[in-house]
Amino acid sequence: MTAKRNLESIGGAPATAGAAPAPARESRGADARPTLMTGPANRAQPIEHGGRNPGTPLDLDAVRSIHVNRSAVERRAATIPTRRTVKKEWQAAWLLRAITLIDLTTLAGDDTPGNVRRLCAKARRPLRDDLERSLGAAELSIQVGAVCVYHALVPTAVEALAGSTIPVAAVSAGFPAGLSPFEQRIDEIHASVAAGAREIDIVITRSHVLTGNWHALYDEVKAFRTACGEAHMKAILATGELGTLNNVARASVVAMQAGADFIKTSTGKEGVNATLAFALVMARMIREYKDLTGFAVGFKPAGGIRGAKNVLEYMYLMKDELGDRWLRPELFRIGASSLLTDIERQLEHFVTGRYAAAHRMPMP
């Protein structure tokens, strides 16, 4: 199938699960991007770094100077699904890439070890064998970006994924509200890392943002980053509970200054979760931070991303705002559970011309 060939064609190199397929249309130049927010104007040219974000001292002047033009953000977000599209074999290639970006997640109150083992089996082999063969993708070893579970189920997930390169991500630090005692949140992070989690999704205290207590937010996230050690830390901002886009932008910057490896929209438990407007603001902050420091921070939208069309919109946004480097699992993840089923259905339609029943792509 030509989907594999398109996946391989980028950069003239053989395809891997992390290679980034190109869109069918050219992206708009950086100088044509609308101004969505204002901030510090005087900048030295940074040296680009390849390692983890170590954080910076808290810069309150930079944080307080950020002002988001809400109407411009909403207009720009509304154009994302209409400005770019990929069809046929290119869409299949983008969807294969999307699978490698998924943090396959189960965060239900009735999770059991059996559910998690089945989820991990799906993470190892996210596509049916016949679909892989038809797409010519069997040798690409496509797998998801990570498996995300509650702390109590980290040992089960680590055991189920033994021998693979798929990391286990644990939601810690009082997920989802982040209101348990601070010492308990630190202890939970330590326990998740000790159990084998290689990524930790922490939640911030929303009241620090809502009251403008940026020192407290910085100290909190920095302490969580220290507790994570070598495990990569994703800072969940709970954007739907922060009140304004100004708060989303400022919380993003403070989390990155405190050393976050990723900034993440939502826990998935809020009334409003990931939206393209939130994603656009956070992507712009990531770009500003990289321009200032040389360090690249990842982005993870989560909550409510269930359809293949929706995930492609987030991928278009990443390509336009941050470039192809942010179409790889090292810097872009999608928190989702049912999304993988719809991606499989779309790929089956590409191969056969028919949509399969959902039970042909069973999820745990």
KOLSEBA-510582 format. One record per residue (C-alpha): x, y, z; residue number from 1; residue in three letters. Coordinates in pm, 1 decimal. Layout:
<atoms>
+----------+----------+----------+-----+---------+
|        x |        y |        z | num | residuo |
+----------+----------+----------+-----+---------+
|        X |        Y |        Z | NUM |     ALA |
...
+----------+----------+----------+-----+---------+
</atoms>
This chain:
<atoms>
+----------+----------+----------+-----+---------+
|        x |        y |        z | num | residuo |
+----------+----------+----------+-----+---------+
|      0.0 |      0.0 |      0.0 |   1 |     MET |
|    116.7 |    356.4 |    -65.9 |   2 |     THR |
|     56.5 |    461.6 |    298.1 |   3 |     ALA |
|    383.2 |    296.1 |    396.5 |   4 |     LYS |
|    567.5 |    457.1 |    105.3 |   5 |     ARG |
|    442.3 |    800.1 |    209.4 |   6 |     ASN |
|    549.7 |    733.7 |    567.6 |   7 |     LEU |
|    897.2 |    646.1 |    437.3 |   8 |     GLU |
|    933.4 |    938.7 |    197.9 |   9 |     SER |
|    995.8 |   1209.2 |    456.2 |  10 |     ILE |
|   1356.9 |   1320.7 |    465.0 |  11 |     GLY |
|   1463.0 |   1044.9 |    228.3 |  12 |     GLY |
|   1515.6 |    804.5 |    519.1 |  13 |     ALA |
|   1356.5 |    467.1 |    591.5 |  14 |     PRO |
|   1041.7 |    489.4 |    798.7 |  15 |     ALA |
|   1034.0 |    418.1 |   1166.5 |  16 |     THR |
|    750.5 |    449.6 |   1414.3 |  17 |     ALA |
|    882.3 |    801.4 |   1485.7 |  18 |     GLY |
|    914.7 |    933.0 |   1126.8 |  19 |     ALA |
|    690.5 |   1226.7 |   1037.9 |  20 |     ALA |
|    476.8 |   1214.9 |    723.9 |  21 |     PRO |
|    438.0 |   1541.3 |    534.3 |  22 |     ALA |
|    102.6 |   1701.3 |    456.2 |  23 |     PRO |
|    -35.2 |   1743.5 |    111.0 |  24 |     ALA |
|    -23.4 |   2122.3 |    132.4 |  25 |     ARG |
|    245.3 |   2373.2 |    224.1 |  26 |     GLU |
|    226.6 |   2529.8 |    567.5 |  27 |     SER |
|    210.5 |   2904.4 |    602.1 |  28 |     ARG |
|    536.6 |   3087.0 |    674.9 |  29 |     GLY |
|    618.6 |   3199.6 |   1026.4 |  30 |     ALA |
|    593.6 |   3565.7 |    929.4 |  31 |     ASP |
|    231.5 |   3511.9 |    823.2 |  32 |     ALA |
|    115.8 |   3383.3 |   1162.0 |  33 |     ARG |
|   -125.7 |   3616.7 |   1337.5 |  34 |     PRO |
|    -24.6 |   3781.7 |   1661.4 |  35 |     THR |
|   -214.8 |   3609.4 |   1938.5 |  36 |     LEU |
|    -28.8 |   3727.6 |   2245.8 |  37 |     MET |
|    226.4 |   3978.9 |   2359.6 |  38 |     THR |
|    525.2 |   3931.9 |   2583.4 |  39 |     GLY |
|    885.2 |   4046.0 |   2632.7 |  40 |     PRO |
|   1031.7 |   4192.0 |   2313.5 |  41 |     ALA |
|   1407.3 |   4196.4 |   2381.8 |  42 |     ASN |
|   1556.6 |   3853.3 |   2322.9 |  43 |     ARG |
|   1903.4 |   3716.8 |   2266.2 |  44 |     ALA |
|   1941.7 |   3440.5 |   2008.3 |  45 |     GLN |
|   1937.7 |   3116.0 |   2211.7 |  46 |     PRO |
|   2157.4 |   2811.7 |   2160.6 |  47 |     ILE |
|   1940.8 |   2511.1 |   2073.9 |  48 |     GLU |
|   1976.0 |   2223.7 |   2319.9 |  49 |     HIS |
|   1896.4 |   1858.6 |   2263.8 |  50 |     GLY |
|   1848.8 |   1745.0 |   2624.2 |  51 |     GLY |
|   1569.1 |   1770.3 |   2877.4 |  52 |     ARG |
|   1437.1 |   2105.4 |   2985.0 |  53 |     ASN |
|   1622.7 |   2187.5 |   3309.7 |  54 |     PRO |
|   1401.0 |   2483.6 |   3383.0 |  55 |     GLY |
|   1501.4 |   2842.9 |   3451.6 |  56 |     THR |
|   1464.9 |   3081.9 |   3743.8 |  57 |     PRO |
|   1113.2 |   3215.1 |   3779.1 |  58 |     LEU |
|   1078.3 |   3529.2 |   3565.8 |  59 |     ASP |
|    774.5 |   3710.1 |   3699.0 |  60 |     LEU |
|    815.2 |   4001.3 |   3458.7 |  61 |     ASP |
|    791.4 |   3762.0 |   3164.1 |  62 |     ALA |
|    492.0 |   3584.3 |   3315.2 |  63 |     VAL |
|    296.3 |   3897.4 |   3398.5 |  64 |     ARG |
|    367.4 |   4057.9 |   3061.5 |  65 |     SER |
|    179.6 |   3782.3 |   2874.0 |  66 |     ILE |
|   -156.6 |   3890.6 |   2736.3 |  67 |     HIS |
|   -360.4 |   3667.6 |   2505.0 |  68 |     VAL |
|   -585.3 |   3808.6 |   2234.6 |  69 |     ASN |
|   -881.2 |   3579.2 |   2287.1 |  70 |     ARG |
|  -1068.8 |   3670.3 |   1969.6 |  71 |     SER |
|   -755.5 |   3613.2 |   1759.0 |  72 |     ALA |
|   -699.4 |   3275.4 |   1923.6 |  73 |     VAL |
|  -1058.2 |   3168.7 |   1859.9 |  74 |     GLU |
|  -1042.8 |   3281.0 |   1495.2 |  75 |     ARG |
|   -712.5 |   3103.1 |   1438.0 |  76 |     ARG |
|   -833.8 |   2785.4 |   1610.8 |  77 |     ALA |
|  -1146.1 |   2784.0 |   1393.8 |  78 |     ALA |
|   -933.8 |   2784.5 |   1076.7 |  79 |     THR |
|   -717.5 |   2485.3 |   1173.9 |  80 |     ILE |
|   -963.1 |   2217.1 |   1051.9 |  81 |     PRO |
|  -1022.4 |   2409.2 |    726.9 |  82 |     THR |
|   -675.5 |   2528.7 |    625.3 |  83 |     ARG |
|   -513.3 |   2189.8 |    591.7 |  84 |     ARG |
|   -628.8 |   1843.8 |    496.3 |  85 |     THR |
|   -475.6 |   1510.2 |    405.4 |  86 |     VAL |
|   -654.0 |   1249.7 |    196.8 |  87 |     LYS |
|   -624.1 |    886.5 |     91.5 |  88 |     LYS |
|   -274.3 |    739.3 |    134.1 |  89 |     GLU |
|   -147.4 |   1055.8 |    301.9 |  90 |     TRP |
|   -425.3 |   1037.9 |    558.2 |  91 |     GLN |
|   -343.5 |    672.2 |    623.1 |  92 |     ALA |
|     20.8 |    768.0 |    681.7 |  93 |     ALA |
|    -75.8 |   1047.1 |    922.8 |  94 |     TRP |
|   -303.2 |    807.7 |   1111.4 |  95 |     LEU |
|    -23.4 |    552.2 |   1141.3 |  96 |     LEU |
|    185.5 |    830.5 |   1290.5 |  97 |     ARG |
|    -98.0 |    926.9 |   1524.7 |  98 |     ALA |
|    -93.5 |    576.9 |   1675.0 |  99 |     ILE |
|    268.8 |    627.1 |   1782.0 | 100 |     THR |
|    167.8 |    948.1 |   1963.6 | 101 |     LEU |
|   -107.8 |    798.5 |   2180.4 | 102 |     ILE |
|    -70.6 |    762.2 |   2555.2 | 103 |     ASP |
|   -314.1 |    470.1 |   2574.1 | 104 |     LEU |
|   -501.0 |    543.2 |   2893.8 | 105 |     THR |
|   -729.4 |    379.2 |   3144.7 | 106 |     THR |
|   -823.5 |    590.4 |   3445.3 | 107 |     LEU |
|  -1153.5 |    440.3 |   3552.0 | 108 |     ALA |
|  -1264.0 |    357.3 |   3902.7 | 109 |     GLY |
|  -1327.0 |     -3.9 |   3801.9 | 110 |     ASP |
|   -982.7 |    -67.3 |   3651.3 | 111 |     ASP |
|   -850.3 |   -416.2 |   3727.7 | 112 |     THR |
|   -516.2 |   -586.9 |   3661.1 | 113 |     PRO |
|   -685.7 |   -784.5 |   3383.7 | 114 |     GLY |
|   -803.6 |   -465.5 |   3210.4 | 115 |     ASN |
|   -455.5 |   -318.5 |   3228.9 | 116 |     VAL |
|   -293.3 |   -633.3 |   3087.2 | 117 |     ARG |
|   -531.4 |   -625.2 |   2792.1 | 118 |     ARG |
|   -458.7 |   -255.8 |   2741.3 | 119 |     LEU |
|    -86.3 |   -329.9 |   2738.5 | 120 |     CYS |
|   -135.7 |   -609.4 |   2484.6 | 121 |     ALA |
|   -318.8 |   -358.8 |   2263.6 | 122 |     LYS |
|    -37.1 |   -107.4 |   2315.2 | 123 |     ALA |
|    216.2 |   -361.3 |   2186.3 | 124 |     ARG |
|      5.4 |   -449.7 |   1879.7 | 125 |     ARG |
|   -231.8 |   -158.6 |   1817.5 | 126 |     PRO |
|   -326.8 |   -273.6 |   1465.4 | 127 |     LEU |
|   -467.4 |   -606.9 |   1351.7 | 128 |     ARG |
|   -214.2 |   -817.1 |   1163.1 | 129 |     ASP |
|   -418.6 |   -814.3 |    842.1 | 130 |     ASP |
|   -437.7 |   -434.2 |    844.8 | 131 |     LEU |
|    -64.3 |   -403.3 |    899.2 | 132 |     GLU |
|      4.7 |   -635.1 |    607.4 | 133 |     ARG |
|   -240.6 |   -455.4 |    378.0 | 134 |     SER |
|    -83.3 |   -120.1 |    462.8 | 135 |     LEU |
|    268.8 |   -257.4 |    411.7 | 136 |     GLY |
|    350.6 |   -149.4 |    766.5 | 137 |     ALA |
|    423.3 |   -484.5 |    933.1 | 138 |     ALA |
|    798.8 |   -419.0 |    958.3 | 139 |     GLU |
|    753.3 |    -71.0 |   1105.3 | 140 |     LEU |
|    683.1 |   -211.3 |   1454.1 | 141 |     SER |
|    418.8 |     51.4 |   1519.4 | 142 |     ILE |
|    327.5 |     83.5 |   1884.8 | 143 |     GLN |
|    174.3 |    349.7 |   2106.6 | 144 |     VAL |
|    370.6 |    621.6 |   2283.5 | 145 |     GLY |
|    297.9 |    503.2 |   2639.3 | 146 |     ALA |
|     43.9 |    332.1 |   2862.9 | 147 |     VAL |
|   -104.2 |    561.7 |   3127.7 | 148 |     CYS |
|   -257.6 |    419.8 |   3448.1 | 149 |     VAL |
|   -321.6 |    499.9 |   3810.9 | 150 |     TYR |
|    -32.4 |    451.0 |   4051.9 | 151 |     HIS |
|   -175.7 |    130.4 |   4200.4 | 152 |     ALA |
|   -161.8 |    -40.3 |   3860.3 | 153 |     LEU |
|    189.2 |     69.6 |   3761.1 | 154 |     VAL |
|    350.1 |   -265.7 |   3862.9 | 155 |     PRO |
|     93.1 |   -457.7 |   3654.1 | 156 |     THR |
|    158.5 |   -238.8 |   3349.1 | 157 |     ALA |
|    537.0 |   -259.3 |   3391.0 | 158 |     VAL |
|    517.6 |   -638.7 |   3405.3 | 159 |     GLU |
|    285.1 |   -656.4 |   3102.5 | 160 |     ALA |
|    514.5 |   -433.6 |   2894.6 | 161 |     LEU |
|    839.1 |   -606.1 |   2994.3 | 162 |     ALA |
|   1067.4 |   -649.8 |   2694.8 | 163 |     GLY |
|    907.2 |   -366.3 |   2497.8 | 164 |     SER |
|   1019.0 |     -5.6 |   2465.7 | 165 |     THR |
|    677.0 |    130.5 |   2569.5 | 166 |     ILE |
|    702.8 |    340.4 |   2886.2 | 167 |     PRO |
|    448.1 |    331.9 |   3165.9 | 168 |     VAL |
|    309.8 |    671.9 |   3265.1 | 169 |     ALA |
|    152.7 |    716.3 |   3607.8 | 170 |     ALA |
|    -92.3 |    990.1 |   3705.3 | 171 |     VAL |
|     36.5 |   1110.9 |   4039.4 | 172 |     SER |
|     43.7 |   1405.9 |   4279.0 | 173 |     ALA |
|   -318.4 |   1377.2 |   4391.3 | 174 |     GLY |
|   -473.5 |   1318.1 |   4047.5 | 175 |     PHE |
|   -719.0 |   1451.6 |   3938.1 | 176 |     PRO |
|   -782.8 |   1744.4 |   4177.0 | 177 |     ALA |
|   -431.2 |   1784.7 |   4318.2 | 178 |     GLY |
|   -567.3 |   1871.8 |   4661.4 | 179 |     LEU |
|   -414.8 |   1600.8 |   4877.4 | 180 |     SER |
|   -143.3 |   1708.0 |   5126.5 | 181 |     PRO |
|    176.1 |   1815.7 |   4952.6 | 182 |     PHE |
|    394.7 |   1555.2 |   5125.6 | 183 |     GLU |
|    158.8 |   1278.4 |   5013.8 | 184 |     GLN |
|    178.1 |   1398.8 |   4655.0 | 185 |     ARG |
|    558.5 |   1392.0 |   4664.6 | 186 |     ILE |
|    552.5 |   1044.3 |   4820.4 | 187 |     ASP |
|    314.4 |    922.4 |   4549.6 | 188 |     GLU |
|    554.9 |   1040.6 |   4278.6 | 189 |     ILE |
|    844.5 |    863.5 |   4450.6 | 190 |     HIS |
|    637.1 |    546.0 |   4478.5 | 191 |     ALA |
|    534.8 |    554.9 |   4109.9 | 192 |     SER |
|    895.4 |    598.5 |   3999.7 | 193 |     VAL |
|   1008.7 |    318.4 |   4231.8 | 194 |     ALA |
|    739.5 |     91.2 |   4083.9 | 195 |     ALA |
|    882.4 |    142.7 |   3735.3 | 196 |     GLY |
|    695.4 |    438.8 |   3586.7 | 197 |     ALA |
|    917.8 |    621.0 |   3338.4 | 198 |     ARG |
|    678.3 |    911.1 |   3295.6 | 199 |     GLU |
|    478.4 |   1096.1 |   3560.7 | 200 |     ILE |
|    169.5 |   1304.8 |   3482.3 | 201 |     ASP |
|    135.5 |   1547.4 |   3772.8 | 202 |     ILE |
|   -149.7 |   1788.7 |   3840.1 | 203 |     VAL |
|    -99.4 |   2145.4 |   3953.1 | 204 |     ILE |
|   -291.3 |   2324.9 |   4226.5 | 205 |     THR |
|   -537.4 |   2534.9 |   4026.1 | 206 |     ARG |
|   -581.4 |   2791.2 |   4301.2 | 207 |     SER |
|   -219.5 |   2904.2 |   4256.9 | 208 |     HIS |
|   -309.7 |   3011.1 |   3902.5 | 209 |     VAL |
|   -650.2 |   3155.9 |   3987.0 | 210 |     LEU |
|   -498.9 |   3373.3 |   4262.1 | 211 |     THR |
|   -186.7 |   3465.7 |   4062.9 | 212 |     GLY |
|     44.8 |   3301.4 |   4314.5 | 213 |     ASN |
|    313.8 |   3221.4 |   4058.7 | 214 |     TRP |
|    586.1 |   3166.6 |   4318.6 | 215 |     HIS |
|    378.6 |   2888.8 |   4478.6 | 216 |     ALA |
|    304.8 |   2727.5 |   4141.8 | 217 |     LEU |
|    672.2 |   2741.8 |   4040.5 | 218 |     TYR |
|    789.6 |   2592.0 |   4370.9 | 219 |     ASP |
|    527.0 |   2316.4 |   4351.0 | 220 |     GLU |
|    610.3 |   2208.7 |   3996.6 | 221 |     VAL |
|    984.5 |   2231.8 |   4063.6 | 222 |     LYS |
|    946.2 |   2004.5 |   4368.0 | 223 |     ALA |
|    749.2 |   1754.9 |   4157.2 | 224 |     PHE |
|   1019.8 |   1762.5 |   3890.0 | 225 |     ARG |
|   1285.3 |   1690.6 |   4153.1 | 226 |     THR |
|   1078.0 |   1400.9 |   4289.0 | 227 |     ALA |
|   1045.6 |   1256.2 |   3936.8 | 228 |     CYS |
|   1421.4 |   1221.2 |   3900.4 | 229 |     GLY |
|   1498.9 |   1056.1 |   3566.1 | 230 |     GLU |
|   1128.9 |   1000.5 |   3489.2 | 231 |     ALA |
|    989.9 |   1257.1 |   3248.9 | 232 |     HIS |
|    727.1 |   1486.9 |   3396.6 | 233 |     MET |
|    409.8 |   1603.6 |   3223.9 | 234 |     LYS |
|    246.7 |   1897.3 |   3401.0 | 235 |     ALA |
|   -134.5 |   1884.5 |   3374.9 | 236 |     ILE |
|   -270.3 |   2238.6 |   3385.2 | 237 |     LEU |
|   -644.6 |   2150.4 |   3387.1 | 238 |     ALA |
|   -698.8 |   2429.0 |   3133.8 | 239 |     THR |
|  -1077.6 |   2408.3 |   3154.0 | 240 |     GLY |
|  -1060.5 |   2516.8 |   3519.2 | 241 |     GLU |
|   -814.4 |   2808.3 |   3483.8 | 242 |     LEU |
|  -1072.5 |   3070.4 |   3390.2 | 243 |     GLY |
|   -896.2 |   3263.2 |   3111.9 | 244 |     THR |
|   -656.2 |   3208.5 |   2824.1 | 245 |     LEU |
|   -418.4 |   3450.6 |   2998.0 | 246 |     ASN |
|   -404.7 |   3207.7 |   3289.6 | 247 |     ASN |
|   -346.4 |   2913.1 |   3054.2 | 248 |     VAL |
|    -54.3 |   3093.8 |   2889.3 | 249 |     ALA |
|    101.5 |   3207.3 |   3216.9 | 250 |     ARG |
|     63.5 |   2867.9 |   3384.8 | 251 |     ALA |
|    227.8 |   2708.6 |   3078.9 | 252 |     SER |
|    528.7 |   2936.4 |   3107.8 | 253 |     VAL |
|    567.2 |   2887.7 |   3483.3 | 254 |     VAL |
|    549.5 |   2508.3 |   3446.4 | 255 |     ALA |
|    819.6 |   2517.4 |   3179.6 | 256 |     MET |
|   1035.9 |   2751.1 |   3386.5 | 257 |     GLN |
|   1000.6 |   2498.6 |   3672.2 | 258 |     ALA |
|   1135.6 |   2219.5 |   3449.8 | 259 |     GLY |
|    832.2 |   2042.0 |   3300.2 | 260 |     ALA |
|    921.5 |   1806.0 |   3015.0 | 261 |     ASP |
|    565.9 |   1832.0 |   2877.5 | 262 |     PHE |
|    273.6 |   2059.9 |   2942.0 | 263 |     ILE |
|    -64.6 |   1887.6 |   2922.2 | 264 |     LYS |
|   -412.5 |   2032.4 |   2887.6 | 265 |     THR |
|   -637.1 |   1824.7 |   3109.0 | 266 |     SER |
|   -692.8 |   1529.8 |   3337.9 | 267 |     THR |
|   -992.0 |   1424.2 |   3129.2 | 268 |     GLY |
|  -1210.9 |   1463.6 |   3436.5 | 269 |     LYS |
|  -1293.4 |   1834.5 |   3395.6 | 270 |     GLU |
|  -1610.0 |   1969.6 |   3239.2 | 271 |     GLY |
|  -1401.4 |   2122.5 |   2956.5 | 272 |     VAL |
|  -1091.9 |   1932.4 |   2847.9 | 273 |     ASN |
|   -866.1 |   1970.3 |   2543.8 | 274 |     ALA |
|   -967.3 |   2227.8 |   2282.8 | 275 |     THR |
|   -782.9 |   2366.9 |   1981.9 | 276 |     LEU |
|   -785.8 |   2712.2 |   2142.9 | 277 |     ALA |
|   -609.1 |   2585.1 |   2454.4 | 278 |     PHE |
|   -367.9 |   2386.7 |   2238.3 | 279 |     ALA |
|   -287.0 |   2690.8 |   2026.1 | 280 |     LEU |
|   -205.3 |   2906.7 |   2327.5 | 281 |     VAL |
|     11.9 |   2634.9 |   2483.3 | 282 |     MET |
|    191.4 |   2568.3 |   2153.7 | 283 |     ALA |
|    274.1 |   2936.5 |   2121.2 | 284 |     ARG |
|    412.9 |   2937.4 |   2475.1 | 285 |     MET |
|    626.4 |   2633.0 |   2394.0 | 286 |     ILE |
|    760.8 |   2813.9 |   2089.0 | 287 |     ARG |
|    832.4 |   3129.0 |   2291.9 | 288 |     GLU |
|   1011.3 |   2925.0 |   2558.6 | 289 |     TYR |
|   1226.7 |   2749.0 |   2299.8 | 290 |     LYS |
|   1311.0 |   3080.0 |   2134.3 | 291 |     ASP |
|   1422.3 |   3217.3 |   2471.7 | 292 |     LEU |
|   1605.4 |   2916.9 |   2617.8 | 293 |     THR |
|   1683.5 |   2674.6 |   2334.7 | 294 |     GLY |
|   1500.6 |   2391.2 |   2512.9 | 295 |     PHE |
|   1212.9 |   2205.8 |   2347.4 | 296 |     ALA |
|    915.8 |   2118.2 |   2571.7 | 297 |     VAL |
|    652.7 |   1863.8 |   2470.1 | 298 |     GLY |
|    277.6 |   1904.6 |   2448.5 | 299 |     PHE |
|     -1.4 |   1662.9 |   2539.2 | 300 |     LYS |
|   -369.4 |   1733.8 |   2473.6 | 301 |     PRO |
|   -596.3 |   1498.8 |   2667.8 | 302 |     ALA |
|   -965.2 |   1452.5 |   2730.9 | 303 |     GLY |
|  -1237.2 |   1421.1 |   2468.8 | 304 |     GLY |
|  -1013.3 |   1334.9 |   2172.3 | 305 |     ILE |
|  -1203.1 |   1033.9 |   2040.9 | 306 |     ARG |
|  -1209.5 |   1061.9 |   1660.6 | 307 |     GLY |
|   -944.6 |   1027.7 |   1390.8 | 308 |     ALA |
|  -1052.9 |   1359.4 |   1237.5 | 309 |     LYS |
|  -1003.5 |   1534.4 |   1570.7 | 310 |     ASN |
|   -653.6 |   1398.1 |   1626.3 | 311 |     VAL |
|   -550.5 |   1505.0 |   1275.0 | 312 |     LEU |
|   -653.6 |   1860.6 |   1364.1 | 313 |     GLU |
|   -413.9 |   1860.0 |   1660.0 | 314 |     TYR |
|   -139.3 |   1721.9 |   1436.5 | 315 |     MET |
|   -201.3 |   1998.1 |   1180.2 | 316 |     TYR |
|   -174.1 |   2253.8 |   1459.9 | 317 |     LEU |
|    156.2 |   2107.1 |   1582.5 | 318 |     MET |
|    304.7 |   2105.7 |   1232.9 | 319 |     LYS |
|    197.2 |   2464.1 |   1161.3 | 320 |     ASP |
|    295.7 |   2611.7 |   1497.0 | 321 |     GLU |
|    599.9 |   2408.5 |   1600.9 | 322 |     LEU |
|    714.8 |   2207.4 |   1300.1 | 323 |     GLY |
|    776.3 |   1844.2 |   1213.3 | 324 |     ASP |
|    986.0 |   1785.6 |   1525.7 | 325 |     ARG |
|    663.9 |   1806.9 |   1729.0 | 326 |     TRP |
|    505.3 |   1523.9 |   1531.0 | 327 |     LEU |
|    714.3 |   1267.9 |   1717.9 | 328 |     ARG |
|    636.1 |   1097.9 |   2048.6 | 329 |     PRO |
|    938.4 |   1259.1 |   2213.6 | 330 |     GLU |
|    757.5 |   1594.8 |   2201.6 | 331 |     LEU |
|    390.4 |   1522.9 |   2130.5 | 332 |     PHE |
|    147.7 |   1283.8 |   2295.9 | 333 |     ARG |
|   -228.2 |   1245.0 |   2286.8 | 334 |     ILE |
|   -403.1 |   1120.7 |   2599.0 | 335 |     GLY |
|   -680.9 |    891.7 |   2480.7 | 336 |     ALA |
|   -854.8 |    557.2 |   2522.2 | 337 |     SER |
|  -1121.6 |    512.0 |   2253.8 | 338 |     SER |
|   -932.3 |    710.0 |   1987.4 | 339 |     LEU |
|   -736.2 |    405.6 |   1873.0 | 340 |     LEU |
|  -1056.1 |    222.5 |   1775.7 | 341 |     THR |
|  -1163.5 |    501.5 |   1541.2 | 342 |     ASP |
|   -816.4 |    522.3 |   1384.5 | 343 |     ILE |
|   -832.8 |    149.1 |   1311.9 | 344 |     GLU |
|  -1177.7 |    190.0 |   1154.4 | 345 |     ARG |
|  -1048.8 |    466.4 |    928.2 | 346 |     GLN |
|   -749.5 |    257.4 |    823.3 | 347 |     LEU |
|   -975.6 |    -38.3 |    746.2 | 348 |     GLU |
|  -1188.9 |    188.9 |    531.6 | 349 |     HIS |
|   -877.0 |    297.8 |    343.6 | 350 |     PHE |
|   -784.6 |    -66.2 |    279.0 | 351 |     VAL |
|  -1128.1 |   -215.8 |    204.3 | 352 |     THR |
|  -1356.7 |     76.4 |    125.8 | 353 |     GLY |
|  -1584.2 |    -27.2 |    413.9 | 354 |     ARG |
|  -1615.2 |     76.0 |    776.4 | 355 |     TYR |
|  -1585.4 |   -215.1 |   1014.9 | 356 |     ALA |
|  -1800.8 |   -273.6 |   1319.5 | 357 |     ALA |
|  -1630.1 |   -157.6 |   1636.7 | 358 |     ALA |
|  -1611.4 |   -512.7 |   1775.5 | 359 |     HIS |
|  -1358.2 |   -597.5 |   1503.9 | 360 |     ARG |
|  -1116.7 |   -358.9 |   1678.8 | 361 |     MET |
|  -1179.4 |   -457.8 |   2038.0 | 362 |     PRO |
|  -1032.1 |   -250.2 |   2315.7 | 363 |     MET |
|   -996.8 |   -368.4 |   2674.8 | 364 |     PRO |
+----------+----------+----------+-----+---------+
</atoms>
